[in-house]
């Protein structure tokens, strides 16, 4: 089955599970336009961080420094937007994130520093630099070194005629039809230009990396840099380019936390681990643009539920997970994968017990719902991953394997 067809199939399954869960639990908020709209906004930084990780790791460089690059992007976005408007803020965020990617390239590509060590250093450096710059620039303006003054946000746009029609369908509360209408309405209402750009970058990344000579050479650096060098590919240039682009995407992810309506202005440590969640979305997507889009949507939706409905909706999502595990059990039994089917049954039993024994999840756990989803998804997806062959390996020009 082609990749796009698998994506469509999984989207249909996800909508079907959510619709069934909404009907059985009496929680229309699972598929409401408000939840969908919030989920889109929260998925953007994860999506952009995942795209940054894709470009770096397809070139063979592990980039766990995405979090630090996003932090630099949040400060750059607030600083640029305060003095020049949201577009200037977006440009500044890209530049600051790209500088973080360039520093990671110097360490890992030129000096062969361990990729994990360099990434951790970038994260710590990004947090420290943003904190210092905020105290230097923002404290005289806002009176608080941990936040910026008010900055202008991107305008939003809606497909009004279509939105009104979908709103009528959503209000009708018809099974499946109203659920689909609610999800679609949230995706076309109050959409910012940054959201449109981020979604457009997914097919653009695919076309560049898989359909151009530059992309083929860049991916060859992540598969076998020695063979690529023997064919005349400048491995250093392609790795540097990939990491600068990676940092720019991560900086855009930081900008989406600052410049979108409904979000806060710059706050210290505003990313809250979204760089790592973006890395998880990329791994879930098996280092492919379409797959990471699905991962970002999943994590953004889990994050959006706790904002739009609190513990009640998050608990209802567990019921949906039980239904999905039931489908997986049937599939595994058809394939005669007895152990996998048994593990799915055990997982479904545990989740159903949690759902049955609670009216809503404890409020202390609700902010970490996306993090729990990250752990579970990575555990499930780890069986089918195929990373680039030479990812994380040190490369020196002229040396063989």
N, C-alpha and C positions, 0 to 999 in steps of 0.2 A: 504494500500500500504506500503511495507517495506520502512524503512528509506533510504536505498541506492537507491531504485527506485525513491523516491521523489526527492532525490538529483540529479539524472540523468535527471529527468523531468524538474526540475528548470534550470539545465545547458542548456538543449536544448532550453527552452523558452528564456533564457537570450541571447544565441547566435542568435536565430531567431529575437529577438527584435533589437539587435545590427546590424545584417545584414540588416534588413529592414530599420533601421534608417540611416545606412551608405549609402544605395542606394538612399533613398528619399532626404537626405540632401546633397549628394555629398561630404561626408567627409570620405574618406577611412581610415583616421587616427584612427577612432573609433575601428577598428579591425586590425590595422597594427601590425606587429611583434615587432616594436619598442615600441608601447604602451603596448603590452602584456608583453614584457621583463621588462619595467620600473615598470609596475603594480606588477609583481611578486616580484621584489626587495623591493618595498614599502609595499607590503602586509606581508612580513616576520616578521618585528617587531610587527605588529598588531596580526598576527597569534600566535606568541610565547607568547605575553602578554595575549592573550585570553586563551591559554592553561594553563598558570599560574593561571589565574582567575578560570578556570574550576576545577583544582585540589583543590584549596583553598575552593571554595564555595561548591563543592560536599562534603567536609568534614564539612561544616557548618559555615565557617569563611568568612565573607565579606572581600574582599581584594581590597580596592581602593588605597592601597599603591603600586600598580604595577608600577605607574609612577616613584616613588622614587627608586624602585628596578631596573628599567630600567636605570635610570640616573647613579646609582652605577655601573651597567653593562657597560655603555659606557666608564666610566673612567677606570674600570678594564680592558676592552678590549684594550684600547689605551696603557695603562701601560704595560700589559703583552705582547702585540704585539711588542711594541718598543724594549723590551729587549729579547724576546724569539720567535718572529714570530707569525703568525695569530692563530695557534693552541694553543699556550700559552696564547694569548689574549682571546680566547674563554673560556679556562679553568678559567682564572682569572675573566672574566665576570660572569661565572656561580657561582663562589665562592662569589663574592661581592653581587650578587643578592640573593643568598641563605642566606647570613648573614642578609640582609634586611628582608627576610622571617622569619628567626629565631627570629629576634627582634620583629616582628609582632606577632609571636607565643607566645613569653614570655609575651607580654603585654595582648593579648586577651585570651589565653588559661590558662596561669598560674595565672595572676592577674585580669582576667575578666574585662579588660578595654573595653569600648565601641569600637566596631570594626571600626566604621566610624572615631572616634576620633584618634584611633591608626593609621589608614590608612593615615589620613591627616598628622599626625606627621611624619610618615615614608617618605611621599612625601617631606615635608619640610626638614627633616634630610638628606635625600638623596641628595637634591639639595645643602644643606650647606656643607656636607662632601665632595662631588665631587668638589665643588668650592674651598674648603680649600686645598684638595689634589692636585688639578690642579695648584694652585698658589705655592704650596710647591715643586712639582716635575717637572711640565711642564714649568713653567715660566723661570727657568734657562736654559732650553733647547731650547725653542721656542721664548723666549722674550715676550710672551704674556700669562698672567694667564688664559685666557679664551679659549685657544686652545692648542692642543698637537703638537709636531713635526710630520713630516711625519712618518706613520707607515705602515708596509707591509700589503698587502691585500691578501685574498684568491685567488688562481688561479681559472679560470673558464673553463668549458668543454662544448663542443657542439657535438651533434650527426650530424656530418658533412654531410654524405650522405643524411639522411632524411631532414636535414635543407635545403640543396640545392634544393631538389625536391619540398619541401613546398614553397621555395622562388619562384620557377618558377610558381607554382599554384597561389601564392599571386600576382605576377606581372601580371597575366592574367586578373585580375579584373573581375572575373565571380561572379555573385551574389551567396551568401552562400558559394560556394566552396572556393573562394579566402579569404573570411572572416574567415572561419574555419582554412584554411591553415595559415593565418597570426597569429591567436591566438596561434595555436599549435607551429608554428615556434618560436615565442617569448618565449614559455615555455621550449624549448629544446636547446636554443642557449645561450651560455655564462652563464651556470648555475654553481653556486658555490657549494662546498661541504656543506656549511651551509644551503643552500636552500634545498638540498636533505635531510639533517638531519631533518630540521624543518617539511618538508612534511611527512617524515617517522614517526615523533612523533605523528601525528594525529591518524593513526591506532594503533600505540603502546599504546597511552593513552586509546583508546577505549578497547583494549584487556585487559590491566591491570585493568582498573576501572570496566569493565563489565564482564570480563571472568576469573577473578582470585579471590581467597579467600581474599587476601589483599584488592583488590579493592572493593569487596562487603562489607567488614568491614568498609573501609573508607567511602563509601557512606552511610552506616547505621549511621555513626556518624553525617552526615548532615541531615538525615531524622528523627531519634529519638535516640539521644545519651544515654538516660536513658535505653531504651530497649536494645540497643547494650551493655551497661555496664552489664545489667542483664544476658546477654548471654556470658559474659566473655571477651568482647572486651575491650582492653585498649584504651579508647577514647583519652586520652592525647597523647599517642604515635602516634596514627594515625593522629590526628590534627597537631601535630608537623611535622610529615613526610610530610603531604600534603603541609604545608606552606613552608617548606624548598625546596621542589620540585617546588612549585609555584614561589618562589623567584629565583630559578635557571633558570627556563624558562624565567622569565622576564629579568634576566641578559643576557640570550642568545639573547633576543629581542634587548636589548641595544647594544650587540656586533654586530648585523647585521647592525646597523647604521654606525658602524665604520670600519668594516672589509671587507665589500663588495665593489667590483669595481664599480665606479660611485658614491659612497657616499663620504662624507667628513670625515676627521679625527675627533678626539674628539673636540667638541665645547660645550661651556657652554649651558645648557638647550637644548640639541640637540634633545631630544625626542619630544618636541613640542606637548604634549598632547596625544601621541600615546598609552600610558598606559591606558588612559581613553577610547580611541577608541577601544582598545583591549577588555576592559571590556564590551563595548557596543556590540562588535562582539560576545562575549560569550553569552550575554543576547539575542541577535538576534537569535543565534543558540540554544536557549532554554536549555542551559547547556549541550549540546551534542557536541562531537568532530566534527562530520560531519557538523552540523549546523554552528558551529563557523568558520569552514573552508570556508563555503560560505560567511559568514559575513566578514571575513578578505579579501577574494577575492573582494567583493563588495567595501569595503572601500579603499583597495589598488588600485583598478581600478580607482575609483573616484579621488584619489590622483595622480595617474600616468597620467591621462588625462591632468591635468593642467601643468604638466612638459613637456609632449611630444607635446602638441598642443595648450596650452593656453586657452584663453576664448572662442575661436571658437568651439573647441571640447567639452568643458564643456557645452556650449549652445546647441550644437547638442544632448548632452546626455539628456537635458530636453525634446527634441522632442521624444527621445526614451521612456522617462518616460510617456509621453502622450499616446504613443502606448500601453505600459504596462497597464496603467490605463484603456484604452479601453477594453483590455482583461479582466481585473478585473470586469469592469461594466457588461460585458456579463455573466461572471461566477456568479456574484451576482444576476443578473436578473433570471438566470436559477434556482438559489436557492431561489428565491423570497425574497431576502434580500433587500428590497426597500430602506431603509435608507442608507445602505452601498453603494449601487449603486449610489444613489444621491450624496453622499459625494465624491465618485470617479469621478463623472462627474464634480463636482465643482472643485476638485483638478486638473483634466485634463484641464479644461478651464483656470484656473489661470496659469498653466505652459505653455500652448500654447500661452497665451497672452504675457508672458514674452519672449518666443522664437520669436514670430512674431514682437514684438516691439523693438528688439535689434539685432544688427549685431554681437555683441559679448558681453560677460559679462564684467562689470567693472573690471579692473585689481586688484583693492583693494579687491574684493570678491573672486578672483580665488584661492588664497592660502588656503581658508577656505572651499573649496568645499567638502572635506571629512567630515568636521565637520557638515556642513549642511545635508549631507547624513546621518550622525549618528543620528541627531535629528529626521529626517523624518522617518528613519527606526525604531527607538525605539518607536516612536508614533504609527506606524502601527503594530509593533510586540507585543506591550504591551497587546493586547487582547488575546493572545494564550500562554502566558508564564506559566510555571509550575516550579518555583524554588524549591530547597530542602526545606522540611518543617521546619527544625530547623535552617535555615540559619540566622546568626546574633544573635541568642539567646545565652545567657550566660549559661555556664555549670559548675557545681561543682560536683565532684565525691560524690556519695552517696545520692544526692538530687533527689527527684522525680520531675515530671512536675509541 
